[in-house]
Amino acid sequence: MIQNNELRRNWRINWLRSVQEVADCATQERMWLDKENTNPHFSFVEYLCCYFNGLSLEDGYRRAVSGGLLTSGEAKAVAAFHGIFDAYRPPNGDYDHEAILADPKWNDVVLKAQQAQAALLDIIDDTDERLSLTEP
């Protein structure tokens, strides 16, 4: 059981960090546009892959809820964000960060992530999870 609790906790921390990263437009601007940044994690593609592929959310939250990784209330809190992020297509491809950051549709994704972040903060009490959701 401890192993399952650890897996759940790690999944949740990674999930909350992913929501935080998409909600954090200041870090996106700073890292995505930094020509000297060599960390591939700080890119649109990695944010997308970490959220959808890394968390196995390509088909939504049904499996995560049924697997006990999060509650249906938590899934509901991020549903609008999940949908708009899934539907988002960058204007000039996945690697033109300037175009993505200037895209009003990306701004809508960031806004939905911020709204999800606020809704989750109303639900989640765990200190480490709250930090993962709020700290860059």
N, C-alpha and C positions, 0 to 999 in steps of 0.2 A: 504493500500500500504506500509506503514512503516513496518508492520510485514513481508511482503514479502521481502522488502529490507534487513531487519535484518536477515531473514533466509538465503537469498542469501549470505550476507556478512559472516555469520558464516560458511556456507558450504564452501565458498571460502577459508577462513582462515584455516579451517581444512584440505582442499584439499592441499593447499600450504605447510602446516606443514608436511603432509604425504610425499609429494615429497621431502621436505628438509630432513626428517628423513632417508629416503632410500638413499639419496645422501651423507649423513654424516657418512662416514666410521669411523671417529675418535670417534664419540659418540657411535656408535655401538660397537666398540672394548672396549671402556671404560665401558659402561653400561652392555652389553651382557655378558661380561666375569667377571664382578665383582660379586664374590660369596656372597658379603654382600648386593647386590642390592635386595630389596624386592618389588620394584615397578614393577608390571607385565607389565606395558606399554612398558618398555624397553626390548622387546623380539621380535624375528622374527615373532612369531604368532600374536602379537598385531599390529605390523607394517602392516602385511598382512591384518588382520581383519579391522583395522582402514581405510586403503585405499580402499579395495574392498567392504566390508560389510558396514562399517560406512558411506561411501559416496555413497553407492548404485551404484558402478561401476562394478559389477560382469559381466554385459553385455556390458561394454564399455562406451563410452561417448555420445552416441546418445541422451539418455534421458536428460542428463545434459545440452547439447547444446540446445535441443528443449525447455527445461524448463527455459532457460535464465540464467543458473548458470555460464556459461562460453561461450566464443566465439568459433566458429569453428577453428579460428587460434590458440587459446589456446589449444584446443583439439588436433590439429595437432602437436603442439609443444611437447606434451607428449605422442603421439601415440606409438612411438618406445619403450619408457620406459614402458608404460602400457602393451604392448604385451609381452615383455621379463619378466616383473615381474609376469604377469599372468601365463606364461609358466614355471616359475622357480620351481624346486622341489629340496629341500635340499638333500644332499647325504646320511645323516644318520637320517633323520626325522626332524621335525620342532623344536625340542628342543636342538639339538646339535649345540650350537652357535659357538663353536670352528671350527667344520667342515664346517659350513655355511660360516664363515668369511675366511676360507682357500680355499673355493671352487672358482675356476676361473669363473664358471658360475655366482656365486653371485657377483663377481667383475664386470662382464659384466652388471648385473642389476644396480649396484651402478653407473657405468660409464654412463649408459643410463639415470639414474635419474639426474646425474650431468649435462648431456647435455640438458635434459628437463628443469632443473633449469636455465641454462644459456639462453636457448631460451625464457623461460617465463620472465626472467628479461629484455629481449629486448622488450617485449610486455607490461608488467604491469608497470603502473606509480604510483599506489596507495602506499603510504609510508608504511602503516600497512601490506599490502599484500606482499610487497617486504621484510619486516622484517620477516614475517612468512615463506617466502621462503628461507631466508638466515641465520636466527639465530636459534641455537639449543634450 
